[in-house]
Amino acid sequence: MTKPIEVRNPRTGKYDYVIIPPPTKLLVQQCKRTRRAQVRWQQLGLEGRIEALQQWKQAILSGRDRLTEALVNDTGRLSASVLEIDSFLSSIDRWCKLAPELLQESAKNTAIPFIALQQTSVPYPLVGIISPWNFPLLLSTIDTIPALLAGCAVIVKPSEIAPRFVAPMITALNAVPRLHDVLTFVEGAAATGSALIENVDLVCFTGSVATGRKVAEAAAKRFIPAFLELGGKDPAIVLQSANLELATSAILWGSVVNTGQSSLSIERIYVAESIFEKFYHQLVAKAYRLGLAYPTVESGEIGPIITERQAAIISDHLLDAVEKGAVIHCGGVVEDLGGGWWCRPTVLTQVDHSMKVMTEETFGPIMPVMPFSTVEQAVSLANDSIYGLSAAVFALEAEALEVAHQIDAGGISINDAGLTAMIHEGEKNAFKFSGLGGSRMGAAALKRFMRKKAILIKTNATNDPWWFENGE
């Protein structure tokens, strides 16, 4: 019997939920059953798979209130939970619309006149997905939907920190037997994730660099693909030509949405010296307007820090910055309110790259602002990081584009922040330690779950082999 895991409520601090990880033997059996069911799922054809996913969507809509309640209990916030559900449901429609074109097979002639090529693909039978706690629903399904449409079976291991949403998801799955056989959620911690990797054909992981390394090593030992979306320390560059009203609003949103608990959050801000003071004064004034979602989820915009460990990291980064000379203009304290951990939007100046808040992932509503004297210096500072997930540039368009091409990151937003989380057409790779593997956006997000096959057909079967005819 595996040991139960108690789950903390981020708003109250109470451990009010329990999950029981499956014994390894039971997980192995589940993987085998799901793998067997994948054959029927693939044979169902794309139209049948689309129909099943649409039925699941309707079942989720029927139980939406319960799913929302579970997400709120998982994360302590309301508006982002509603956004998660909306984004998840729209992703089903989006992929169902795109899949028929993306999965088309093709046939064409080759450079040898009597050899034709039939280009086809087959899905990886069983995909394992290990997802994090900050967007528990969205990040457990962002890879699941395209994988299912590709014809794969999928087993999802959500974070043990935010697992409550799984129950309503399974309830909805029970209404769609065809899908229930090939999509499974398993609850557990690191040991369950490790066991899952040992029994799948491909793994998708979203989480920290440290754990991502372990996932990559485990996948490499088994010779299976690993798609990793890891940490970020996203920079924003604000040039002199920027619209400050736009820049401050966008950067504030990009820094504090979901209480900054996103790998795509703006975590460091570089501003041209000539507009530096005006910029941070505007940013501080806007930050003051945002309140905590306490004592109720409707009370304000800033939800709790979901994990105690993250609260400790944020406190450590703030203390380190202040000890090294940083000045806090608003916020700056992790508060204990009603048993939960909270942090108001925090703006710091007098920061530099000797501070953790400028170099390590903070994962909180923290906005360190640093001036630069030249564009070259701004680009150098932005690239001075082990991370390269995304970034933002604010300036006149031509100037901003010139800077964007010099930044070592996979997705760059121009005159806005966090666009790569909302615009799904653009393919992007994570740079440096921010990830590994194919894009989870654009056409590649679906095609990476397929193994390509080239079928070469000799169209005149009466002739000798082509190499024989050429005297070899």
C-alpha positions as CSV (number, residue, x, y, z in Angstrom):
1,M,0.0,0.0,0.0
2,T,1.5,3.4,-1.0
3,K,1.5,6.2,1.5
4,P,-1.3,8.8,1.1
5,I,-0.3,12.4,0.3
6,E,-2.0,15.2,2.1
7,V,-2.7,18.3,0.0
8,R,-2.5,21.9,1.3
9,N,-5.2,24.5,0.6
10,P,-3.3,27.7,-0.5
11,R,-5.9,30.0,0.9
12,T,-6.2,28.5,4.4
13,G,-3.0,26.6,4.8
14,K,-5.0,23.6,5.9
15,Y,-4.3,20.1,4.6
16,D,-7.8,19.3,3.5
17,Y,-7.4,16.8,0.7
18,V,-5.7,13.5,0.2
19,I,-4.5,11.6,-2.8
20,I,-3.3,8.0,-2.9
21,P,-0.6,7.2,-5.5
22,P,-1.0,3.9,-7.3
23,P,1.5,1.1,-6.4
24,T,4.1,0.7,-9.2
25,K,2.6,-2.6,-10.2
26,L,-0.8,-1.1,-10.6
27,L,0.6,1.8,-12.7
28,V,2.4,-0.6,-14.9
29,Q,-0.9,-2.5,-15.5
30,Q,-2.7,0.7,-16.2
31,C,-0.1,1.6,-18.8
32,K,-0.4,-1.8,-20.5
33,R,-4.2,-1.4,-20.6
34,T,-4.0,2.1,-22.0
35,R,-1.5,1.0,-24.6
36,R,-3.7,-1.9,-25.8
37,A,-6.7,0.5,-26.1
38,Q,-4.6,2.9,-28.3
39,V,-4.8,0.4,-31.2
40,R,-8.6,0.8,-31.3
41,W,-8.3,4.6,-30.8
42,Q,-6.0,4.9,-33.8
43,Q,-8.2,2.7,-35.9
44,L,-11.2,4.9,-35.0
45,G,-9.8,7.5,-37.4
46,L,-9.5,11.2,-37.0
47,E,-13.2,11.9,-37.4
48,G,-14.0,9.5,-34.6
49,R,-11.4,11.0,-32.4
50,I,-12.7,14.5,-33.0
51,E,-16.2,13.3,-32.1
52,A,-15.0,11.8,-28.9
53,L,-13.1,14.9,-27.8
54,Q,-16.2,17.1,-28.6
55,Q,-18.3,14.7,-26.4
56,W,-15.8,15.2,-23.6
57,K,-16.0,18.9,-24.0
58,Q,-19.8,18.8,-23.6
59,A,-19.4,16.6,-20.5
60,I,-17.0,19.1,-19.0
61,L,-19.4,22.0,-19.7
62,S,-22.1,20.1,-17.9
63,G,-19.9,19.8,-14.8
64,R,-18.1,23.2,-15.2
65,D,-19.2,24.5,-11.8
66,R,-17.6,21.6,-10.0
67,L,-14.4,21.9,-12.1
68,T,-14.2,25.6,-11.3
69,E,-14.6,25.0,-7.6
70,A,-11.9,22.3,-7.7
71,L,-9.4,24.7,-9.5
72,V,-10.1,27.5,-7.0
73,N,-9.4,25.1,-4.2
74,D,-6.2,24.0,-5.9
75,T,-4.8,27.5,-6.6
76,G,-6.8,29.9,-4.4
77,R,-7.7,32.2,-7.3
78,L,-10.8,32.6,-9.3
79,S,-10.3,34.7,-12.5
80,A,-7.3,32.7,-13.6
81,S,-9.2,29.5,-13.0
82,V,-12.1,30.7,-15.2
83,L,-9.5,31.6,-17.9
84,E,-7.9,28.2,-17.6
85,I,-11.1,26.4,-18.2
86,D,-12.0,28.7,-21.1
87,S,-8.5,28.2,-22.7
88,F,-8.8,24.4,-22.3
89,L,-12.2,24.2,-23.9
90,S,-11.2,26.5,-26.8
91,S,-8.0,24.3,-27.3
92,I,-10.3,21.3,-28.0
93,D,-12.1,23.2,-30.7
94,R,-8.9,24.7,-32.1
95,W,-7.1,21.4,-32.5
96,C,-10.2,19.6,-33.8
97,K,-10.3,22.3,-36.5
98,L,-6.6,22.1,-37.4
99,A,-6.0,18.4,-37.2
100,P,-7.5,17.3,-40.5
101,E,-5.2,19.5,-42.5
102,L,-2.1,18.8,-40.3
103,L,-2.5,15.0,-40.4
104,Q,-3.0,14.7,-44.2
105,E,-0.8,12.1,-45.9
106,S,0.9,13.0,-49.1
107,A,2.2,11.2,-52.2
108,K,4.7,12.5,-54.7
109,N,7.4,11.6,-57.2
110,T,11.0,11.4,-56.3
111,A,14.2,12.3,-58.2
112,I,14.2,8.8,-59.6
113,P,11.4,8.8,-62.2
114,F,10.0,5.3,-61.4
115,I,10.2,5.6,-57.6
116,A,7.2,7.3,-55.9
117,L,7.1,8.5,-52.3
118,Q,4.2,8.0,-49.9
119,Q,4.8,10.2,-46.9
120,T,2.9,9.0,-43.8
121,S,3.1,9.1,-40.0
122,V,2.1,6.9,-37.1
123,P,1.5,8.0,-33.6
124,Y,3.6,7.1,-30.6
125,P,1.4,4.6,-28.8
126,L,1.6,5.9,-25.2
127,V,2.4,9.4,-24.2
128,G,3.2,10.3,-20.5
129,I,2.5,13.9,-19.4
130,I,3.9,15.3,-16.1
131,S,2.4,18.7,-15.4
132,P,3.0,21.4,-12.7
133,W,0.9,23.2,-10.1
134,N,0.7,26.8,-11.3
135,F,-1.9,26.2,-14.1
136,P,-2.9,22.6,-13.2
137,L,-5.7,22.2,-15.8
138,L,-4.2,24.0,-18.7
139,L,-0.7,22.6,-18.4
140,S,-2.0,19.0,-18.0
141,T,-4.0,19.3,-21.2
142,I,-1.9,21.6,-23.5
143,D,0.0,18.5,-24.8
144,T,-2.8,16.0,-24.2
145,I,-5.3,17.3,-26.8
146,P,-2.9,17.2,-29.8
147,A,-1.5,13.9,-28.7
148,L,-5.0,12.3,-28.6
149,L,-5.9,13.7,-32.0
150,A,-2.6,12.3,-33.4
151,G,-3.9,8.9,-32.3
152,C,-1.8,8.4,-29.1
153,A,-3.1,7.2,-25.8
154,V,-2.2,9.5,-22.9
155,I,-1.5,9.1,-19.2
156,V,-1.3,12.4,-17.2
157,K,0.5,12.7,-13.9
158,P,-0.6,16.2,-12.5
159,S,1.3,17.9,-9.6
160,E,0.5,16.5,-6.2
161,I,0.3,20.1,-5.0
162,A,-2.8,20.9,-7.1
163,P,-4.7,17.6,-7.9
164,R,-8.3,18.4,-7.0
165,F,-9.3,19.2,-10.6
166,V,-8.6,15.6,-11.6
167,A,-11.9,14.2,-10.0
168,P,-14.3,16.4,-12.2
169,M,-12.1,15.7,-15.2
170,I,-12.5,11.9,-14.7
171,T,-16.2,12.3,-14.1
172,A,-16.5,13.9,-17.5
173,L,-14.3,11.2,-19.1
174,N,-16.6,8.5,-17.7
175,A,-19.3,9.9,-20.1
176,V,-17.1,9.1,-23.1
177,P,-16.1,5.4,-23.0
178,R,-14.0,5.6,-26.1
179,L,-11.9,8.4,-24.7
180,H,-11.9,7.0,-21.1
181,D,-10.0,4.0,-22.4
182,V,-7.1,6.0,-23.8
183,L,-6.9,9.0,-21.4
184,T,-6.0,8.4,-17.8
185,F,-5.0,10.7,-14.9
186,V,-2.8,9.2,-12.2
187,E,-2.2,10.9,-8.9
188,G,1.2,10.9,-7.1
189,A,4.5,12.7,-6.5
190,A,8.0,12.2,-7.9
191,A,8.0,8.4,-7.6
192,T,4.9,8.1,-9.7
193,G,6.3,10.4,-12.3
194,S,9.5,8.3,-12.4
195,A,7.5,5.1,-12.8
196,L,5.5,6.6,-15.6
197,I,8.5,7.5,-17.6
198,E,9.6,3.8,-17.4
199,N,6.4,2.7,-19.1
200,V,5.6,5.2,-21.9
201,D,7.0,5.9,-25.4
202,L,7.3,9.6,-25.2
203,V,7.2,12.1,-22.2
204,C,6.1,15.7,-21.9
205,F,7.3,17.5,-18.8
206,T,6.6,21.0,-17.6
207,G,8.3,22.2,-14.4
208,S,11.7,23.2,-12.9
209,V,15.1,22.9,-14.6
210,A,16.3,20.6,-11.8
211,T,13.5,18.1,-12.3
212,G,13.6,18.5,-16.0
213,R,17.2,17.3,-16.1
214,K,16.1,14.1,-14.2
215,V,13.3,13.6,-16.7
216,A,15.6,14.1,-19.7
217,E,18.2,11.6,-18.2
218,A,15.5,9.0,-17.5
219,A,14.1,9.4,-21.0
220,A,17.5,9.2,-22.6
221,K,18.2,5.9,-20.8
222,R,15.1,4.5,-22.4
223,F,15.8,6.1,-25.8
224,I,12.4,7.8,-25.8
225,P,11.7,11.5,-26.8
226,A,11.3,14.1,-24.0
227,F,9.7,17.4,-24.6
228,L,10.6,19.8,-21.8
229,E,9.1,23.2,-20.9
230,L,11.2,24.4,-18.0
231,G,11.9,27.7,-16.1
232,G,12.0,31.2,-17.3
233,K,13.4,34.6,-16.2
234,D,11.7,36.7,-18.9
235,P,13.1,40.2,-19.5
236,A,11.2,43.2,-20.8
237,I,13.2,46.0,-22.5
238,V,11.6,49.5,-22.6
239,L,13.3,51.8,-25.1
240,Q,13.0,55.6,-25.1
241,S,10.5,55.5,-28.0
242,A,8.1,53.3,-26.0
243,N,4.5,54.3,-25.1
244,L,4.9,54.4,-21.3
245,E,1.2,54.1,-20.6
246,L,1.0,50.9,-22.7
247,A,4.4,49.6,-21.4
248,T,3.6,50.0,-17.7
249,S,0.1,48.4,-18.0
250,A,1.4,45.5,-20.1
251,I,4.4,44.8,-17.9
252,L,2.4,45.0,-14.8
253,W,-0.1,42.4,-16.2
254,G,2.7,40.3,-17.5
255,S,4.4,40.3,-14.1
256,V,1.5,39.7,-11.7
257,V,-1.0,37.6,-13.6
258,N,-1.6,34.4,-11.6
259,T,0.5,36.1,-8.8
260,G,3.5,35.9,-11.1
261,Q,3.4,32.1,-10.9
262,S,4.1,31.5,-14.5
263,S,7.3,30.6,-16.4
264,L,6.2,33.3,-18.9
265,S,6.0,36.0,-16.3
266,I,8.0,39.2,-16.8
267,E,10.6,38.9,-14.1
268,R,13.2,41.6,-14.9
269,I,12.7,45.0,-16.5
270,Y,15.3,47.1,-18.3
271,V,14.4,50.7,-19.0
272,A,16.2,53.4,-21.0
273,E,17.8,55.9,-18.6
274,S,16.0,58.9,-20.1
275,I,12.6,57.5,-19.1
276,F,13.6,55.4,-16.1
277,E,12.1,57.5,-13.3
278,K,8.9,58.3,-15.2
279,F,8.5,54.6,-16.0
280,Y,8.9,53.2,-12.5
281,H,6.7,55.9,-10.9
282,Q,3.9,55.0,-13.3
283,L,4.4,51.3,-12.6
284,V,4.3,51.8,-8.9
285,A,1.1,53.9,-9.1
286,K,-0.6,51.1,-11.1
287,A,0.7,48.4,-8.9
288,Y,-0.9,50.1,-5.8
289,R,-4.3,49.7,-7.4
290,L,-4.2,46.0,-7.3
291,G,-5.5,44.3,-4.2
292,L,-5.3,40.8,-2.7
293,A,-8.1,38.3,-3.4
294,Y,-8.6,38.2,0.4
295,P,-10.7,37.5,2.4
296,T,-12.7,36.2,-0.5
297,V,-11.7,35.2,-4.0
298,E,-13.6,38.2,-5.3
299,S,-11.9,40.7,-3.0
300,G,-9.0,41.6,-5.4
301,E,-6.8,40.6,-8.3
302,I,-3.8,38.9,-6.6
303,G,-4.3,35.4,-5.4
304,P,-2.2,33.5,-2.9
305,I,1.2,32.0,-3.4
306,I,0.2,28.4,-4.0
307,T,3.1,26.6,-2.3
308,E,5.0,27.3,1.0
309,R,8.2,26.6,-0.8
310,Q,7.6,29.3,-3.3
311,A,6.7,31.8,-0.6
312,A,10.1,31.0,1.0
313,I,11.9,31.6,-2.4
314,I,10.2,34.9,-2.9
315,S,11.1,36.1,0.6
316,D,14.7,35.0,0.1
317,H,15.0,36.9,-3.2
318,L,13.5,40.1,-1.6
319,L,15.8,39.8,1.4
320,D,18.9,39.2,-0.8
321,A,18.0,42.2,-3.0
322,V,17.5,44.6,0.0
323,E,20.7,43.4,1.7
324,K,22.6,44.3,-1.6
325,G,21.1,47.7,-1.9
326,A,17.7,47.4,-3.7
327,V,14.9,49.8,-2.9
328,I,11.4,48.6,-2.5
329,H,8.7,51.0,-3.6
330,C,5.6,49.0,-3.0
331,G,4.8,45.5,-1.7
332,G,7.9,43.7,-0.7
333,V,6.6,41.4,2.1
334,V,5.2,37.9,2.0
335,E,2.2,38.0,4.4
336,D,0.5,35.3,6.3
337,L,-3.2,36.0,6.0
338,G,-5.7,33.4,7.2
339,G,-3.1,30.6,6.9
340,G,-2.3,31.4,3.3
341,W,0.8,33.1,1.9
342,W,0.3,36.4,0.0
343,C,2.5,39.0,-1.7
344,R,1.3,42.3,-3.1
345,P,2.8,43.6,-6.4
346,T,6.3,44.6,-5.6
347,V,8.5,47.1,-7.6
348,L,12.2,47.4,-6.8
349,T,14.9,49.7,-8.1
350,Q,18.6,49.9,-7.5
351,V,18.9,46.3,-8.7
352,D,21.7,44.6,-10.5
353,H,22.8,41.1,-11.7
354,S,24.5,40.3,-8.4
355,M,21.0,39.8,-6.9
356,K,18.9,36.6,-7.1
357,V,15.9,38.6,-8.1
358,M,17.6,39.4,-11.4
359,T,19.1,36.0,-12.1
360,E,17.0,33.2,-10.5
361,E,13.4,32.4,-11.2
362,T,11.3,34.2,-8.5
363,F,7.8,33.0,-9.6
364,G,6.0,35.8,-7.8
365,P,4.6,39.3,-8.5
366,I,8.0,40.9,-8.3
367,M,9.1,43.7,-10.7
368,P,12.8,44.7,-10.5
369,V,13.5,47.7,-12.7
370,M,17.0,48.5,-13.9
371,P,18.2,51.4,-16.2
372,F,20.4,51.0,-19.3
373,S,22.3,53.5,-21.2
374,T,22.5,51.9,-24.7
375,V,20.5,49.4,-26.6
376,E,23.6,47.2,-26.8
377,Q,23.7,47.1,-23.0
378,A,20.0,46.3,-22.8
379,V,20.3,43.3,-25.1
380,S,23.4,42.2,-23.2
381,L,21.5,42.3,-19.9
382,A,18.5,40.6,-21.3
383,N,20.7,37.7,-22.6
384,D,22.7,37.5,-19.4
385,S,20.7,34.5,-18.2
386,I,20.6,30.7,-18.2
387,Y,17.0,31.0,-19.4
388,G,15.6,31.8,-22.8
389,L,11.8,31.1,-22.7
390,S,10.3,34.4,-23.9
391,A,10.8,38.2,-23.6
392,A,9.1,41.5,-24.4
393,V,10.2,44.7,-26.2
394,F,8.5,48.1,-26.0
395,A,9.4,50.7,-28.6
396,L,8.4,52.0,-32.1
397,E,7.8,48.8,-34.1
398,A,10.9,48.9,-36.4
399,E,13.2,49.6,-33.4
400,A,11.6,46.9,-31.3
401,L,11.9,44.3,-34.1
402,E,15.6,45.1,-34.4
403,V,16.1,44.4,-30.7
404,A,13.8,41.3,-30.7
405,H,16.0,39.6,-33.3
406,Q,19.0,39.9,-30.9
407,I,17.3,38.4,-27.8
408,D,18.1,34.7,-27.1
409,A,14.6,33.5,-26.4
410,G,12.0,31.5,-28.2
411,G,9.1,33.9,-28.2
412,I,9.2,37.7,-28.2
413,S,6.2,40.0,-27.6
414,I,6.4,43.4,-29.2
415,N,4.6,46.2,-27.3
416,D,2.8,43.7,-25.1
417,A,3.6,40.9,-22.7
418,G,2.9,37.2,-22.6
419,L,1.6,37.0,-26.1
420,T,3.2,33.6,-26.6
421,A,0.8,32.2,-24.1
422,M,-2.2,33.3,-26.0
423,I,-1.1,33.2,-29.7
424,H,-1.0,29.6,-30.7
425,E,0.0,29.8,-34.3
426,G,3.6,30.7,-33.8
427,E,6.1,27.8,-33.4
428,K,8.8,28.5,-30.9
429,N,11.6,26.6,-29.1
430,A,12.9,27.2,-25.6
431,F,16.5,28.5,-25.6
432,K,19.2,27.5,-23.1
433,F,17.9,25.8,-19.9
434,S,14.3,26.8,-20.5
435,G,13.5,23.6,-22.3
436,L,14.2,20.9,-24.9
437,G,12.3,19.5,-27.8
438,G,9.8,20.5,-30.4
439,S,7.4,23.5,-30.2
440,R,4.1,23.0,-28.2
441,M,2.7,25.8,-30.4
442,G,1.8,25.8,-34.0
443,A,1.6,22.8,-36.3
444,A,4.6,21.2,-34.7
445,A,2.7,20.8,-31.4
446,L,0.6,18.0,-33.0
447,K,3.2,16.6,-35.5
448,R,5.8,15.9,-32.8
449,F,3.5,13.1,-31.5
450,M,3.9,11.3,-34.9
451,R,6.8,9.2,-36.2
452,K,7.3,9.8,-39.9
453,K,7.4,7.0,-42.4
454,A,8.6,7.1,-46.0
455,I,7.1,4.4,-48.2
456,L,9.1,4.2,-51.4
457,I,7.2,2.5,-54.3
458,K,8.8,1.3,-57.5
459,T,6.1,2.1,-60.0
460,N,7.4,-0.2,-62.8
461,A,7.8,-3.5,-61.0
462,T,9.0,-5.4,-64.2
463,N,12.3,-3.6,-64.3
464,D,15.5,-4.6,-62.5
465,P,16.3,-2.8,-59.3
466,W,17.3,0.9,-60.0
467,W,20.8,0.3,-58.7
468,F,21.3,-2.7,-61.0
469,E,20.1,-0.7,-64.0
470,N,22.7,2.0,-63.2
471,G,25.5,-0.6,-63.3
472,E,26.2,-1.0,-59.6
